[in-house]
């Protein structure tokens, strides 16, 4: 049988769309803030981590929703990310913790950003960028068990002494001490206790050198939810804001829905091979629908042969390989019209796949799925809830 002739696409949906839900971010923030407040005597402050453009949801959108519902500070990786928040009009405290020694530290200090210090080389560069009467606000960063960012324990005392000297010279103000847990997504793992012990040791050394950091933070989302002993005076949550709980212990709401229109429909015979490599062949006569979204938009190619989407109230298998720009659905004998909207990913309320399902299909993390959404997607912030998060 020949393909069904193309018809004009309806106005319902003309392109793949990424809908961001600030109310979901707000609700997740409230859950996280409530958990932290209960877990630590006297309560603990919440830093909203909006790195990687707010885990793909838009840094300013995530930041504003989180700040309005329990967060008191923001976290980013680079100075550039922090300066972008300032340019957007956000005046909350902002910490940047992953920079080369040649970063724009002068610009960061001028914009009032806090800076993490993982080495004496970074400390020296930041001290040089400080101006008289305006010391840089810094957080000394200790490697508490990941062997990546942060100062090695063997050099920690040297860094603390140098920081105290720079503080006396008026170049820096040591306002914080930070670390990170390697296996917080596995509550009760011995590595977490080891990380807490090393952090406590690091604080003891810093105090012995004359430092008095008011902000002490070790926990990220998983530890914020499961490990009260790691909370200290501040916790950093990022993935949890957009609905990801790495520990699998708490129901958080995904903050994004990805939809795509049907742009082509065809009826094919049994034995029709589909897509690159002909990895799937129709076992019977069936209807195929084409969606204009693929791995260039963030759908993991490794999910080929396992993934599905929601269309007309039912899960529809993606057949053949996920291509750069398109995927094919097997509809059987069900009817579909050009312009019908499929839900590729969302909170799961109507039975659509969630970020966690896409992660399982592709052998990765929900974090990678969300941060992988490409620039071609039409990003829209849900306006029906904006009033509650401004």
C-alpha positions as CSV (number, residue, x, y, z in Angstrom):
1,X,0.0,0.0,0.0
2,X,1.2,3.5,-0.7
3,X,1.8,6.1,2.0
4,X,-1.1,8.2,3.2
5,X,-0.8,11.6,1.4
6,X,0.4,14.4,3.6
7,X,-2.2,16.8,4.9
8,X,-1.7,20.3,6.3
9,X,-0.5,20.2,9.9
10,X,-3.1,21.6,12.2
11,X,-2.5,24.6,14.5
12,X,-2.6,22.4,17.7
13,X,1.1,21.9,17.7
14,X,3.6,22.9,15.1
15,X,6.9,21.9,16.6
16,X,8.3,19.9,19.6
17,X,7.8,21.9,22.8
18,X,9.4,21.8,26.2
19,X,6.9,23.0,28.8
20,X,8.5,24.1,32.1
21,X,6.3,24.0,35.2
22,X,7.4,26.5,37.9
23,X,4.8,25.2,40.3
24,X,6.4,21.8,40.3
25,X,9.8,23.5,41.1
26,X,8.1,25.4,43.9
27,X,6.4,22.3,45.3
28,X,9.7,20.4,45.2
29,X,11.5,23.3,46.9
30,X,8.9,23.2,49.7
31,X,9.4,19.5,50.2
32,X,13.1,19.9,50.4
33,X,13.1,22.9,52.7
34,X,10.7,21.1,55.0
35,X,12.8,18.0,55.1
36,X,15.9,20.0,55.9
37,X,14.3,22.1,58.6
38,X,13.1,18.9,60.3
39,X,16.3,17.1,60.0
40,X,18.6,19.6,61.8
41,X,18.3,21.3,65.2
42,X,17.7,24.9,64.6
43,X,17.1,24.3,60.9
44,X,19.3,24.5,57.9
45,X,19.3,26.9,54.9
46,X,18.6,25.7,51.4
47,X,20.8,26.6,48.4
48,X,19.1,26.1,45.0
49,X,21.7,24.8,42.5
50,X,20.8,26.1,39.0
51,X,23.9,25.0,37.2
52,X,23.6,23.7,33.6
53,X,20.8,26.2,32.9
54,X,18.8,25.0,35.8
55,X,19.2,21.3,34.8
56,X,17.9,22.3,31.4
57,X,14.8,24.0,32.8
58,X,16.1,27.6,32.6
59,X,18.4,28.9,35.4
60,X,16.3,32.0,36.1
61,X,13.0,30.2,36.0
62,X,14.3,27.6,38.5
63,X,16.0,30.2,40.6
64,X,12.9,32.4,41.0
65,X,10.6,29.6,41.8
66,X,13.0,28.1,44.4
67,X,13.8,31.5,46.0
68,X,10.1,32.2,46.4
69,X,9.4,28.9,48.1
70,X,12.2,28.2,50.6
71,X,15.6,28.6,49.1
72,X,17.8,31.5,50.3
73,X,20.8,31.2,48.0
74,X,21.8,30.0,44.6
75,X,24.6,27.8,43.4
76,X,26.3,27.5,40.0
77,X,29.4,26.0,38.6
78,X,31.1,28.8,36.7
79,X,31.5,32.5,37.2
80,X,29.8,33.0,33.8
81,X,26.7,31.2,35.1
82,X,26.7,33.4,38.2
83,X,27.1,36.6,36.2
84,X,24.1,35.6,34.1
85,X,22.0,35.3,37.2
86,X,23.0,38.8,38.2
87,X,22.3,40.1,34.7
88,X,18.8,38.7,35.1
89,X,18.2,40.8,38.2
90,X,18.7,38.1,40.8
91,X,20.3,39.5,43.9
92,X,20.3,36.5,46.2
93,X,23.7,35.1,47.4
94,X,25.3,33.1,44.6
95,X,28.1,30.6,44.9
96,X,30.3,29.5,42.0
97,X,32.5,26.5,42.7
98,X,34.1,25.2,39.5
99,X,36.5,27.6,37.8
100,X,40.0,27.7,36.3
101,X,42.6,29.9,37.9
102,X,42.1,32.3,34.9
103,X,38.4,32.9,35.5
104,X,36.9,36.4,35.7
105,X,37.4,36.6,39.5
106,X,37.4,40.4,39.3
107,X,34.0,40.4,37.6
108,X,32.7,37.8,40.1
109,X,33.8,39.9,43.1
110,X,32.4,43.0,41.6
111,X,29.0,41.3,41.1
112,X,29.1,40.0,44.7
113,X,29.5,36.3,43.9
114,X,30.8,33.9,46.4
115,X,33.7,31.8,45.1
116,X,34.8,28.3,46.0
117,X,38.6,27.8,46.6
118,X,39.9,24.3,45.9
119,X,43.6,25.1,45.9
120,X,46.2,27.7,46.9
121,X,46.6,28.6,43.2
122,X,42.9,29.5,43.1
123,X,43.2,31.4,46.4
124,X,46.1,33.5,45.0
125,X,44.2,34.3,41.8
126,X,41.2,35.4,43.8
127,X,43.2,37.4,46.2
128,X,44.9,39.3,43.3
129,X,41.5,40.1,41.9
130,X,40.2,41.6,45.1
131,X,40.2,45.4,45.6
132,X,40.9,47.4,48.7
133,X,37.9,47.4,51.0
134,X,36.1,44.7,49.1
135,X,37.4,41.3,50.0
136,X,36.3,38.2,48.0
137,X,33.7,36.0,49.8
138,X,35.1,32.5,49.6
139,X,34.2,29.0,50.5
140,X,37.1,26.6,51.1
141,X,36.4,23.4,49.2
142,X,37.7,20.1,50.7
143,X,37.7,16.9,48.7
144,X,35.7,14.6,51.0
145,X,36.0,11.4,49.0
146,X,35.6,11.9,45.2
147,X,39.2,12.6,44.1
148,X,38.0,15.3,41.7
149,X,37.2,19.0,42.7
150,X,38.3,20.2,46.1
151,X,41.6,20.4,47.9
152,X,43.4,17.2,48.7
153,X,43.5,16.4,52.4
154,X,47.3,16.5,52.4
155,X,47.2,20.1,51.3
156,X,44.3,21.2,53.4
157,X,46.1,22.7,56.3
158,X,48.4,24.7,53.9
159,X,45.3,26.1,52.1
160,X,43.6,27.0,55.4
161,X,46.8,28.9,56.6
162,X,47.0,30.7,53.3
163,X,43.4,31.6,53.5
164,X,43.7,33.0,57.0
165,X,46.7,35.1,55.9
166,X,44.7,36.4,52.9
167,X,41.8,37.2,55.3
168,X,44.1,39.1,57.6
169,X,45.4,41.1,54.5
170,X,41.8,42.0,53.7
171,X,41.8,40.1,50.4
172,X,39.3,37.5,51.2
173,X,36.6,36.7,53.8
174,X,36.2,33.0,54.4
175,X,32.5,32.7,54.8
176,X,32.1,29.0,54.0
177,X,33.6,25.5,54.0
178,X,32.2,22.9,51.6
179,X,32.5,19.3,50.5
180,X,30.5,16.7,48.6
181,X,29.5,13.1,49.3
182,X,30.4,10.4,46.8
183,X,27.5,7.9,47.5
184,X,24.7,9.9,49.0
185,X,22.3,8.2,46.6
186,X,23.0,5.0,48.6
187,X,21.8,5.9,52.1
188,X,23.8,4.2,54.8
189,X,26.8,3.4,52.6
190,X,30.1,3.6,54.6
191,X,31.5,6.1,52.1
192,X,29.1,8.7,53.4
193,X,30.2,8.3,57.0
194,X,33.8,8.6,55.8
195,X,32.9,11.8,53.9
196,X,31.2,13.2,57.0
197,X,34.3,12.4,59.1
198,X,36.6,14.0,56.7
199,X,34.5,17.1,56.5
200,X,34.4,17.3,60.3
201,X,38.2,17.0,60.3
202,X,38.5,19.7,57.7
203,X,36.4,22.1,59.8
204,X,38.5,21.4,62.8
205,X,41.7,22.2,60.9
206,X,40.2,25.4,59.5
207,X,39.2,26.5,63.0
208,X,42.7,25.7,64.3
209,X,44.0,28.1,61.7
210,X,41.8,30.8,63.0
211,X,39.0,30.6,60.4
212,X,35.4,30.8,61.4
213,X,33.2,29.9,58.3
214,X,29.6,30.5,59.1
215,X,28.4,28.5,56.1
216,X,29.2,24.8,56.2
217,X,27.7,22.6,53.5
218,X,28.3,19.0,52.5
219,X,24.9,17.6,51.5
220,X,23.3,17.7,48.0
221,X,19.8,16.5,47.1
222,X,20.1,12.8,48.1
223,X,21.8,13.6,51.4
224,X,19.3,16.4,52.1
225,X,16.6,13.8,51.9
226,X,18.2,10.9,53.7
227,X,21.2,12.0,55.8
228,X,20.5,14.6,58.5
229,X,24.0,14.2,59.9
230,X,25.4,15.8,56.8
231,X,23.2,18.9,56.8
232,X,25.3,21.4,58.8
233,X,24.2,25.0,58.2
234,X,23.4,24.8,54.5
235,X,22.4,22.1,51.9
236,X,22.7,22.4,48.1
237,X,19.9,21.0,46.1
238,X,19.7,21.0,42.3
239,X,18.3,17.8,40.9
240,X,15.5,17.7,43.5
241,X,14.2,21.1,42.4
242,X,13.3,19.7,39.0
243,X,11.9,16.5,40.3
244,X,14.8,14.1,40.6
245,X,15.5,12.2,43.8
246,X,18.7,10.3,43.3
247,X,18.1,8.3,46.6
248,X,14.7,7.0,45.4
249,X,13.1,7.7,48.7
250,X,10.9,10.7,48.1
251,X,8.2,11.5,45.6
252,X,9.2,14.7,43.8
253,X,7.4,16.1,40.7
254,X,9.1,16.3,37.3
255,X,9.0,19.9,36.2
256,X,9.0,19.4,32.5
257,X,6.8,18.0,29.7
258,X,8.2,17.4,26.2
259,X,5.6,17.1,23.5
260,X,5.9,16.7,19.7
261,X,3.3,16.7,16.9
262,X,2.6,13.9,14.4
263,X,4.0,15.2,11.1
264,X,3.5,12.2,8.9
265,X,1.3,9.1,8.9
266,X,1.5,6.0,6.6
267,X,0.0,2.6,6.3
268,X,2.5,-0.1,5.6
269,X,2.6,-3.8,4.8
270,X,3.9,-6.5,7.0
271,X,7.7,-6.9,6.5
272,X,8.4,-3.2,6.1
273,X,11.8,-2.3,7.5
274,X,11.9,0.9,9.5
275,X,14.8,3.4,10.0
276,X,18.6,3.3,9.8
277,X,20.0,-0.2,9.8
278,X,16.6,-1.8,9.5
279,X,16.7,-2.7,13.1
280,X,12.9,-3.3,13.3
281,X,10.6,-4.8,10.7
282,X,6.8,-4.6,10.9
283,X,5.4,-8.0,12.0
284,X,2.0,-7.2,10.4
285,X,0.3,-4.5,8.4
286,X,0.3,-1.4,10.6
287,X,0.2,2.4,10.8
288,X,3.4,4.3,11.4
289,X,3.5,7.9,12.7
290,X,6.5,10.2,12.5
291,X,7.5,12.7,15.2
292,X,10.0,15.5,14.5
293,X,12.2,15.0,17.5
294,X,15.4,13.0,17.9
295,X,18.8,12.7,19.6
296,X,19.7,16.2,18.5
297,X,16.9,17.4,20.7
298,X,17.9,15.2,23.6
299,X,16.2,11.8,23.1
300,X,19.0,9.3,24.0
301,X,19.8,7.1,20.9
302,X,20.5,4.3,23.3
303,X,16.8,4.1,24.2
304,X,16.1,2.8,20.7
305,X,14.0,-0.3,20.8
306,X,12.8,0.3,24.3
307,X,11.2,3.7,24.5
308,X,7.6,4.8,24.0
309,X,5.5,8.0,24.0
310,X,1.9,8.8,24.9
311,X,-0.4,9.5,22.0
312,X,-4.2,9.5,22.1
313,X,-4.2,8.1,25.6
314,X,-2.0,5.1,24.9
315,X,1.6,4.2,25.0
316,X,3.0,3.9,21.5
317,X,6.4,2.2,21.0
318,X,9.2,4.0,19.2
319,X,10.3,1.5,16.6
320,X,13.6,1.5,14.7
321,X,16.4,3.7,15.8
322,X,16.1,7.1,17.4
323,X,17.4,9.4,14.6
324,X,18.9,12.8,14.9
325,X,15.7,14.6,14.1
326,X,12.9,12.1,14.2
327,X,11.4,8.9,15.6
328,X,8.7,6.5,14.3
329,X,5.8,5.2,16.3
330,X,3.9,1.9,15.7
331,X,0.2,2.5,16.0
332,X,-1.2,-0.8,14.9
333,X,-4.7,-0.2,13.5
334,X,-5.4,2.9,15.6
335,X,-6.3,6.2,13.9
336,X,-4.2,9.3,14.2
337,X,-4.3,12.7,12.5
338,X,-1.6,15.0,11.4
339,X,-1.0,17.5,14.2
340,X,-2.0,15.2,17.0
341,X,0.2,15.9,20.0
342,X,2.2,13.2,21.6
343,X,3.7,13.5,25.1
344,X,7.2,12.2,24.9
345,X,8.1,12.8,28.5
346,X,6.4,14.4,31.5
347,X,5.4,14.0,35.1
348,X,3.5,10.8,34.4
349,X,0.1,12.0,35.4
350,X,-1.7,10.8,32.2
351,X,0.5,7.7,31.8
352,X,3.3,9.4,29.8
353,X,6.9,8.3,30.2
354,X,8.8,10.1,33.0
355,X,12.5,11.3,33.0
356,X,13.2,8.2,35.2
357,X,11.8,5.9,32.5
358,X,13.8,7.5,29.7
359,X,16.9,7.2,31.9
360,X,16.2,3.5,32.5
361,X,15.6,2.9,28.8
362,X,18.9,4.5,27.9
363,X,21.1,3.2,30.8
364,X,21.8,6.7,32.3
365,X,20.5,9.1,34.9
366,X,17.5,11.4,34.8
367,X,20.0,14.3,35.2
368,X,21.5,13.5,31.8
369,X,18.1,13.2,30.2
370,X,17.0,16.6,31.4
371,X,20.3,18.5,30.8
372,X,20.5,16.9,27.3
373,X,17.5,18.8,25.8
374,X,18.7,20.6,22.7
375,X,18.3,24.3,21.7
376,X,15.9,23.5,18.8
377,X,13.1,22.7,21.3
378,X,10.6,25.5,21.8
379,X,10.9,26.2,25.6
380,X,7.7,27.6,27.2
381,X,7.2,28.4,30.8
382,X,3.7,27.5,32.1
383,X,2.0,30.8,32.5
384,X,-0.9,29.4,34.5
385,X,1.2,29.1,37.6
386,X,3.6,32.0,37.2
387,X,1.6,34.2,39.6
388,X,2.3,31.9,42.5
389,X,6.1,31.8,42.1
390,X,7.0,35.4,41.3
